[in-house]
Amino acid sequence: MTLAKRKLTFKSKLNATVMKFYILILMLCISILSFSQESQQNNIAAAVMAAPEALREGAMVYGYDGNGNLIVLRKGTNDLICLADDPNKKGFSVACYHKDMEPFMARSRALRKEGKNNGKIFKIKAEEAKNGLLKLPKQATALHVLSGPDGKYNVATGKVDNAFYRYVVYIPYATQKSTGLPLQPVVNGGPWLMDPGTHRAHIMISTPKN
């Protein structure tokens, strides 16, 4: 075989090898993209399980990217916002709330990202609400939470296993006198008023785990 033919044969083999490599990379990218899309859909499906069934389809959903930053997984068409489970935290927890609660919720997330603890966050938000810097809902506003230390979204059933509902109705500055509610649950799962008289006053209803 002449030198020219050898060079041509080598070049052909090299081109074939490079082509196979590109095809392999393309297939890998398609596989990763497909997995990412499926994972995102599962995160959305799990997040909206905290919402009333009639509001799930139109709820806006926030989730987390690979760096733990909050991103929009799906735009909404109604007044509900849902938060997907944070993969960097133990257990399972998703929540949905009325859009009027967004300034209140977003401020907590921002302060927590700064490293503030719950006590500090409460004080800062109380002062900001007092000074009109933090917008609070003008009406009773609901937050729905589905959580559990062993909770997990079941892809096969489309439900969340080992998680329990907690309902919170925010009524800023409400008191026991203005609501007639107890300050501790009278029965298991019964409603009670938490943080009465403050910007974070809310009715708690935790469903029994059984």
C-alpha positions as CSV (number, residue, x, y, z in Angstrom):
1,M,0.0,0.0,0.0
2,T,1.4,3.4,-1.0
3,L,2.0,6.1,1.6
4,A,-0.9,8.2,0.1
5,K,-3.3,5.3,0.5
6,R,-2.2,4.7,4.0
7,K,-2.8,8.4,4.9
8,L,-6.2,8.2,3.3
9,T,-7.1,5.0,5.2
10,F,-5.9,6.5,8.4
11,K,-7.9,9.7,7.8
12,S,-11.0,7.8,7.0
13,K,-10.7,5.7,10.2
14,L,-10.0,8.9,12.2
15,N,-13.1,10.6,10.8
16,A,-15.2,7.5,11.6
17,T,-13.9,7.5,15.1
18,V,-14.6,11.2,15.6
19,M,-18.1,10.7,14.1
20,K,-18.8,7.9,16.6
21,F,-17.5,10.1,19.4
22,Y,-19.8,13.0,18.4
23,I,-22.8,10.6,18.1
24,L,-22.0,9.2,21.6
25,I,-21.9,12.7,23.0
26,L,-25.1,13.7,21.3
27,M,-26.9,10.6,22.7
28,L,-25.5,11.3,26.2
29,C,-26.8,14.9,26.0
30,I,-30.2,13.8,24.8
31,S,-30.3,11.3,27.7
32,I,-29.3,13.9,30.3
33,L,-31.8,16.4,28.9
34,S,-34.6,13.8,28.9
35,F,-33.7,12.8,32.5
36,S,-33.6,16.5,33.5
37,Q,-37.1,17.1,32.0
38,E,-38.5,14.1,33.6
39,S,-37.0,15.1,37.0
40,Q,-38.4,18.6,36.6
41,Q,-41.9,17.2,35.8
42,N,-41.7,15.0,38.9
43,N,-40.7,18.0,41.0
44,I,-43.7,19.9,39.7
45,A,-46.1,17.0,40.3
46,A,-44.8,16.6,43.8
47,A,-44.9,20.3,44.7
48,V,-48.6,20.8,43.6
49,M,-49.7,17.9,45.8
50,A,-49.8,20.4,48.7
51,A,-52.4,22.5,46.9
52,P,-56.2,21.9,46.8
53,E,-56.8,19.6,43.8
54,A,-58.8,22.2,41.8
55,L,-55.9,24.6,41.9
56,R,-53.0,22.3,41.1
57,E,-53.0,22.5,37.3
58,G,-52.7,26.3,37.2
59,A,-50.3,26.9,40.1
60,M,-46.9,28.5,39.6
61,V,-44.0,26.3,40.8
62,Y,-40.6,27.3,42.1
63,G,-37.9,24.7,42.3
64,Y,-34.1,24.4,42.7
65,D,-31.3,24.3,40.1
66,G,-28.0,22.3,40.6
67,N,-26.5,25.1,42.7
68,G,-29.5,25.3,45.1
69,N,-30.8,28.5,43.6
70,L,-34.6,29.0,43.4
71,I,-35.9,29.0,39.8
72,V,-39.3,29.0,38.1
73,L,-40.1,25.4,37.0
74,R,-43.5,26.4,35.7
75,K,-45.4,29.6,35.2
76,G,-48.9,29.8,36.7
77,T,-52.3,30.8,35.5
78,N,-54.1,31.2,38.9
79,D,-53.3,32.8,42.3
80,L,-51.3,29.9,43.8
81,I,-47.6,29.6,44.2
82,C,-45.9,26.3,45.0
83,L,-42.4,25.5,46.3
84,A,-40.9,22.2,45.3
85,D,-38.9,20.0,47.7
86,D,-35.4,21.2,48.4
87,P,-33.0,18.3,47.5
88,N,-30.3,19.7,49.8
89,K,-32.5,19.3,52.9
90,K,-33.3,16.2,54.8
91,G,-36.9,14.8,54.6
92,F,-39.6,16.0,52.3
93,S,-41.4,19.3,52.3
94,V,-43.5,21.1,49.7
95,A,-45.8,24.1,50.1
96,C,-48.3,26.2,48.2
97,Y,-49.6,29.6,49.2
98,H,-51.7,32.5,47.8
99,K,-49.7,35.0,45.7
100,D,-50.5,37.8,48.2
101,M,-48.1,35.9,50.6
102,E,-45.2,36.1,48.2
103,P,-43.5,39.3,49.6
104,F,-43.7,37.7,53.1
105,M,-42.3,34.4,51.9
106,A,-39.7,35.8,49.7
107,R,-38.4,38.1,52.5
108,S,-37.9,35.0,54.7
109,R,-36.0,33.2,52.0
110,A,-33.7,36.2,51.4
111,L,-32.9,36.6,55.1
112,R,-32.4,32.9,55.5
113,K,-29.9,33.0,52.6
114,E,-28.0,35.7,54.4
115,G,-27.6,33.3,57.3
116,K,-30.2,34.8,59.7
117,N,-31.8,32.4,62.2
118,N,-35.6,32.2,62.8
119,G,-35.5,34.6,65.7
120,K,-33.7,37.3,63.8
121,I,-35.9,36.8,60.7
122,F,-39.0,37.3,62.9
123,K,-37.6,40.6,64.4
124,I,-36.5,42.0,61.1
125,K,-39.8,41.3,59.4
126,A,-41.8,42.6,62.4
127,E,-40.0,45.9,62.1
128,E,-40.3,46.1,58.3
129,A,-44.0,45.3,58.5
130,K,-44.5,48.0,61.2
131,N,-42.7,50.5,59.0
132,G,-44.6,49.5,55.9
133,L,-41.5,48.1,54.2
134,L,-42.9,44.6,54.1
135,K,-46.3,44.2,52.4
136,L,-48.7,41.9,54.3
137,P,-51.9,40.3,53.0
138,K,-55.0,42.4,53.6
139,Q,-57.1,39.4,54.1
140,A,-56.9,35.9,55.6
141,T,-54.4,34.0,53.4
142,A,-53.7,30.3,53.2
143,L,-50.5,28.3,53.2
144,H,-50.7,24.5,52.5
145,V,-47.7,22.3,53.6
146,L,-47.1,18.7,52.8
147,S,-44.1,17.3,54.7
148,G,-42.5,14.4,56.5
149,P,-39.0,13.2,57.5
150,D,-39.5,10.0,55.4
151,G,-41.7,11.6,52.7
152,K,-41.1,10.8,49.1
153,Y,-42.8,11.3,45.8
154,N,-44.0,8.1,44.3
155,V,-43.7,8.3,40.5
156,A,-45.8,5.1,40.0
157,T,-48.8,6.4,41.9
158,G,-48.3,10.1,41.4
159,K,-48.7,10.7,45.1
160,V,-46.4,11.5,48.1
161,D,-45.9,8.7,50.6
162,N,-45.2,9.2,54.3
163,A,-46.0,12.9,54.4
164,F,-48.7,14.8,56.2
165,Y,-50.7,18.0,55.6
166,R,-50.5,21.2,57.7
167,Y,-52.7,24.1,56.9
168,V,-51.8,27.7,57.9
169,V,-54.1,30.7,57.6
170,Y,-52.3,34.0,58.0
171,I,-54.2,36.8,59.7
172,P,-51.7,39.5,60.5
173,Y,-52.1,40.9,64.1
174,A,-55.0,38.7,64.9
175,T,-55.5,37.9,68.6
176,Q,-57.4,35.3,70.6
177,K,-60.0,38.0,71.4
178,S,-60.5,38.9,67.7
179,T,-60.7,35.3,66.5
180,G,-62.1,33.3,69.5
181,L,-59.4,30.7,68.9
182,P,-57.4,28.9,71.5
183,L,-53.6,29.4,71.8
184,Q,-53.0,25.7,71.8
185,P,-54.8,22.9,70.0
186,V,-57.7,21.6,72.1
187,V,-57.9,18.3,70.3
188,N,-55.5,16.5,68.0
189,G,-55.5,18.3,64.7
190,G,-57.7,21.1,66.0
191,P,-57.1,24.8,65.0
192,W,-55.2,27.2,67.2
193,L,-53.7,30.7,66.9
194,M,-49.9,31.0,66.8
195,D,-47.9,34.2,67.2
196,P,-51.1,36.2,68.2
197,G,-50.9,40.0,67.9
198,T,-47.9,39.9,65.6
199,H,-47.3,40.4,61.9
200,R,-47.1,36.6,61.7
201,A,-50.3,35.7,63.5
202,H,-51.8,32.6,61.9
203,I,-54.2,29.7,62.5
204,M,-52.5,26.4,62.6
205,I,-54.2,23.1,61.6
206,S,-52.0,20.0,61.6
207,T,-53.7,16.9,60.5
208,P,-53.2,13.8,62.6
209,K,-50.5,11.5,61.3
210,N,-52.8,8.5,61.5
